Amino acid sequence: MTTVQDGTPDARGPASPALVVAVLSSVGLIASLCMTLVVPVVPELPALLHTTTADASWVITATLLGGAVATPIAGRLGDMVGKRTVLLATLGLLVAGALICALTSSLVPVIVGRSLQGVAVSAVPLGISLMRDALPPERLGSGIALMSATLGIGGGLGLPLSALIVEVADWHALFWVAGALGAAGVVLILAVIPESPQRSGGRFDVVGALGLTVGLVLGLLAISKGGQWGWGSAATLGSAAGAVVVLLAWGVWELRTHDPVVDLRVSARRAVLVPNLVSVPVGVAMFTGMVTFPQLLAAPTSSGYGLGLSLLLAGLVLAPMGVVMMLLSPVTARVSARFGPRTSLQAGLVIIVVAYALGTVLLAQAWQVALVISLVGAGVALAYGSLPDLIMRAVPTDRTAAANGLNTLMRSVGTSTASALAAVVLSAMTVRVGDAVLPSLAGLRTTLLIAAGAGLVALVATVAIPVLPRSRSVDEVVVDTGVTVDDTPAVASRQAVHGRVRLAHGEPAPDARVTLVDLSGRQLAVVPVRPDGTFCAPVDDPGTVLVIASGPGGRPTAEHVSLAQRSSPRDLVLVS
């Protein structure tokens, strides 16, 4: 029987690992699908919403901003109050946003609804963190690889699905379908996924959340709207400058507060920092193909290079990317397990670079584009599946949701940058076909070369990623049989209180929990007690902490422990 944070039993037994992976990956796929939901109707949005092209573009921008702002904040909240609880909240916002969009044809409500739907991208890092807490070690790698890959799978499969819906029904049906999928995700989570017992504790950093929100919005506005506003315009430069100032001030605040939204000290470790930086060019490489190839496929044959396909057929040509990513997720886990996630990431980046280099010459037939995009999907599957594994080897268990949220944010910055770069290149390198102005073949090839260059930059940067051993969960730490907590990568560079909780007559207290509090009264960690009564509670910054054991069968007990030196196992007895 599992227990939740307040110590009450969770009546459901643990779900099978396969079911946990299937449910969480399905939810990640739903969230990813919703991000690309309106792509088929982008050209018609001005007429559908009775507005200008510039204003209609906010339907896309709002989704991007909603996801970027929500992802790190949702991750921190998940670590604090429960990842399952926050995951359900993000799906609830997705459903609410879909209903708002489905019931209106006005610009402002649609922008609001799409912003709420963007929050759902937080489901991916939250799901990855839930997997770390719920899956046995032998299933964790493949589960994380599939969950991480849903960010790309949804984009690959979402375009043909959305195009099909638009062809057979009114455009509002896109949102009814999204709402139904979101509601199904809520039901599945409630039925299958238990709440994680891991908590970081502490208070929510409201000032940090507001600062991060303002900084991200300003920065992403400069990236996503710079082409439309003009890269030298006051609006673009002002947004960029404002982002720099706000984020610098935010960084100072986060370093000084006790419970930051983003733990910059952990994020600054080379093992965390480099994978996050690498995620930006990986995002650029992944999304560039999804921006460029549809324009090639849809361009009329009279352009001299276009294939003249309908939106649905173009989507079907690009669909193999998502299929390949889904099929290769288990392979990614095996490669990472055998050779390490850094090697898996490097292999994926090599494939991406080669694929885009081939793409500059294989553009004459639909099958050639399908081959290139499939290779890109294979490379992205390896890269995206490796990044969370790298991150989780370097962060403590009670910070996984926030850490994965930050990594997902960095990938989103990469996709936003890809969109902006492609817009600049394709608007500057054009050809006139009748009355239409289209991107030139040279322009399309240039964007593919930029994607190859981004992959090459990321590949070079991976050399700086340190090789860490596989992160183990608290349940794998044997604290009373000679295995020291310092051997646990999950608590690397941290102190830990470990030992056993037992009842007065000597039996272990498996339904108990252990809470660590510092001398100022701030909660540092809450961990469950294993069935044999043992526990391991990692904490930062050596000092003196109050260790409190509580649970059914006895009154709570507490003692002070100094972490200035190596902590010996504690034997805590619940008083009858």
Secondary structure as GFF3:
##gff-version 3
##sequence-region A 1 576
A	DSSP	beta_strand	2	3	.	.	.	ID=ss1
A	DSSP	beta_strand	9	10	.	.	.	ID=ss2
A	DSSP	alpha_helix	17	35	.	.	.	ID=ss3
A	DSSP	three_ten_helix	39	44	.	.	.	ID=ss4
A	DSSP	alpha_helix	45	48	.	.	.	ID=ss5
A	DSSP	alpha_helix	53	56	.	.	.	ID=ss6
A	DSSP	alpha_helix	58	81	.	.	.	ID=ss7
A	DSSP	alpha_helix	83	102	.	.	.	ID=ss8
A	DSSP	alpha_helix	107	118	.	.	.	ID=ss9
A	DSSP	three_ten_helix	119	122	.	.	.	ID=ss10
A	DSSP	alpha_helix	123	134	.	.	.	ID=ss11
A	DSSP	alpha_helix	137	168	.	.	.	ID=ss12
A	DSSP	alpha_helix	173	192	.	.	.	ID=ss13
A	DSSP	alpha_helix	206	229	.	.	.	ID=ss14
A	DSSP	alpha_helix	234	256	.	.	.	ID=ss15
A	DSSP	alpha_helix	264	267	.	.	.	ID=ss16
A	DSSP	alpha_helix	270	298	.	.	.	ID=ss17
A	DSSP	three_ten_helix	301	303	.	.	.	ID=ss18
A	DSSP	alpha_helix	311	318	.	.	.	ID=ss19
A	DSSP	alpha_helix	320	339	.	.	.	ID=ss20
A	DSSP	alpha_helix	341	359	.	.	.	ID=ss21
A	DSSP	alpha_helix	366	392	.	.	.	ID=ss22
A	DSSP	three_ten_helix	397	399	.	.	.	ID=ss23
A	DSSP	alpha_helix	400	428	.	.	.	ID=ss24
A	DSSP	beta_strand	430	433	.	.	.	ID=ss25
A	DSSP	beta_strand	436	439	.	.	.	ID=ss26
A	DSSP	alpha_helix	441	461	.	.	.	ID=ss27
A	DSSP	three_ten_helix	462	464	.	.	.	ID=ss28
A	DSSP	three_ten_helix	474	476	.	.	.	ID=ss29
A	DSSP	three_ten_helix	485	487	.	.	.	ID=ss30
A	DSSP	three_ten_helix	489	491	.	.	.	ID=ss31
A	DSSP	beta_strand	495	503	.	.	.	ID=ss32
A	DSSP	beta_strand	513	518	.	.	.	ID=ss33
A	DSSP	beta_strand	523	528	.	.	.	ID=ss34
A	DSSP	beta_strand	534	539	.	.	.	ID=ss35
A	DSSP	beta_strand	544	550	.	.	.	ID=ss36
A	DSSP	beta_strand	557	562	.	.	.	ID=ss37
A	DSSP	beta_strand	570	574	.	.	.	ID=ss38
###
